[in-house]
Amino acid sequence: MRVLRRIQVAWGTVPSEWAGAISGYAGVDSFSGLMSFEGSGPAGRCTATGALAGRVDEKTMTFEWTAPGGNLGTCAGVFPQSAVVRLRRQ
């Protein structure tokens, strides 16, 4: 039997240029869910939510974020098309 745990966490940068949330399901060795970004764009605040998935081991989590498809309007070019998020336990 595979056990999945629901994960929900808010994140932000210092200084507060970017913020967002991560939500999804974590298994013993993997994570799959969504990551949102909110930041400043040419026309004010911009938000985007994309897929986040990756591997988890006992000390490191490596996820790849994929930008949402479609027309982002005035927020086009504000968000990366993809990004790698690495977290390390200390």
C-alpha positions as a Markdown table, in Angstrom:
| # | Residue | x | y | z |
|---|---|---|---|---|
| 1 | Met | 0.0 | 0.0 | 0.0 |
| 2 | Arg | 1.3 | 3.5 | -0.9 |
| 3 | Val | 0.7 | 6.2 | 1.6 |
| 4 | Leu | 0.4 | 9.8 | 0.4 |
| 5 | Arg | 0.4 | 12.9 | 2.7 |
| 6 | Arg | -1.3 | 16.2 | 1.8 |
| 7 | Ile | 1.2 | 19.1 | 1.9 |
| 8 | Gln | 0.2 | 22.8 | 2.0 |
| 9 | Val | 2.8 | 25.5 | 2.7 |
| 10 | Ala | 3.1 | 29.2 | 2.1 |
| 11 | Trp | 6.5 | 30.7 | 1.0 |
| 12 | Gly | 8.0 | 34.1 | 0.4 |
| 13 | Thr | 11.3 | 35.8 | -0.2 |
| 14 | Val | 13.1 | 38.4 | 1.8 |
| 15 | Pro | 12.8 | 41.2 | 0.8 |
| 16 | Ser | 9.2 | 40.5 | 0.0 |
| 17 | Glu | 9.4 | 40.5 | -3.9 |
| 18 | Trp | 7.9 | 37.1 | -4.4 |
| 19 | Ala | 5.4 | 34.9 | -2.5 |
| 20 | Gly | 3.2 | 32.0 | -3.1 |
| 21 | Ala | 2.1 | 28.6 | -2.0 |
| 22 | Ile | 2.9 | 24.9 | -2.5 |
| 23 | Ser | 0.3 | 22.2 | -2.3 |
| 24 | Gly | 0.1 | 18.6 | -3.3 |
| 25 | Tyr | 0.8 | 15.0 | -2.2 |
| 26 | Ala | 4.1 | 13.6 | -1.0 |
| 27 | Gly | 4.9 | 9.9 | -1.0 |
| 28 | Val | 7.9 | 8.2 | 0.5 |
| 29 | Asp | 10.2 | 9.2 | -2.4 |
| 30 | Ser | 8.2 | 11.7 | -4.5 |
| 31 | Phe | 6.0 | 14.8 | -4.6 |
| 32 | Ser | 3.4 | 16.0 | -7.1 |
| 33 | Gly | 1.4 | 19.1 | -6.8 |
| 34 | Leu | 1.2 | 22.8 | -7.6 |
| 35 | Met | 3.3 | 25.9 | -6.8 |
| 36 | Ser | 2.0 | 29.4 | -7.1 |
| 37 | Phe | 4.0 | 32.6 | -7.6 |
| 38 | Glu | 2.9 | 36.2 | -7.0 |
| 39 | Gly | 5.1 | 39.1 | -7.8 |
| 40 | Ser | 5.3 | 42.5 | -9.5 |
| 41 | Gly | 4.9 | 42.8 | -13.3 |
| 42 | Pro | 4.6 | 45.7 | -15.8 |
| 43 | Ala | 0.9 | 46.2 | -14.9 |
| 44 | Gly | 1.1 | 45.6 | -11.2 |
| 45 | Arg | 0.7 | 42.3 | -9.3 |
| 46 | Cys | 1.0 | 39.1 | -11.3 |
| 47 | Thr | 0.1 | 35.6 | -10.3 |
| 48 | Ala | 0.8 | 32.2 | -11.9 |
| 49 | Thr | 0.3 | 28.6 | -10.8 |
| 50 | Gly | 2.2 | 25.7 | -12.4 |
| 51 | Ala | 2.9 | 22.0 | -11.9 |
| 52 | Leu | 5.5 | 21.0 | -9.3 |
| 53 | Ala | 6.9 | 17.5 | -9.2 |
| 54 | Gly | 10.0 | 15.7 | -8.1 |
| 55 | Arg | 12.0 | 13.2 | -6.1 |
| 56 | Val | 12.5 | 13.2 | -2.3 |
| 57 | Asp | 15.3 | 11.3 | -0.5 |
| 58 | Glu | 16.4 | 11.4 | 3.2 |
| 59 | Lys | 18.2 | 14.7 | 2.8 |
| 60 | Thr | 17.3 | 16.4 | -0.4 |
| 61 | Met | 14.1 | 17.3 | -2.3 |
| 62 | Thr | 14.5 | 18.3 | -6.0 |
| 63 | Phe | 11.4 | 19.6 | -7.8 |
| 64 | Glu | 10.8 | 21.0 | -11.3 |
| 65 | Trp | 8.2 | 23.8 | -11.7 |
| 66 | Thr | 6.5 | 24.1 | -15.1 |
| 67 | Ala | 4.8 | 27.4 | -16.0 |
| 68 | Pro | 1.2 | 27.4 | -16.9 |
| 69 | Gly | 0.3 | 27.4 | -20.6 |
| 70 | Gly | -1.9 | 30.0 | -22.2 |
| 71 | Asn | -1.8 | 33.8 | -22.4 |
| 72 | Leu | -0.6 | 35.5 | -19.3 |
| 73 | Gly | -1.5 | 38.9 | -20.7 |
| 74 | Thr | 0.4 | 41.8 | -19.0 |
| 75 | Cys | 2.3 | 39.2 | -16.9 |
| 76 | Ala | 3.9 | 37.5 | -19.9 |
| 77 | Gly | 7.7 | 37.3 | -19.3 |
| 78 | Val | 7.4 | 37.8 | -15.6 |
| 79 | Phe | 7.5 | 34.2 | -14.6 |
| 80 | Pro | 10.1 | 31.6 | -15.7 |
| 81 | Gln | 9.0 | 28.9 | -18.2 |
| 82 | Ser | 10.5 | 26.3 | -15.8 |
| 83 | Ala | 12.5 | 26.3 | -12.6 |
| 84 | Val | 14.3 | 23.8 | -10.4 |
| 85 | Val | 13.6 | 24.1 | -6.6 |
| 86 | Arg | 16.1 | 22.2 | -4.4 |
| 87 | Leu | 15.6 | 21.9 | -0.6 |
| 88 | Arg | 18.2 | 20.4 | 1.6 |
| 89 | Arg | 17.7 | 19.2 | 5.2 |
| 90 | Gln | 20.4 | 20.4 | 7.6 |
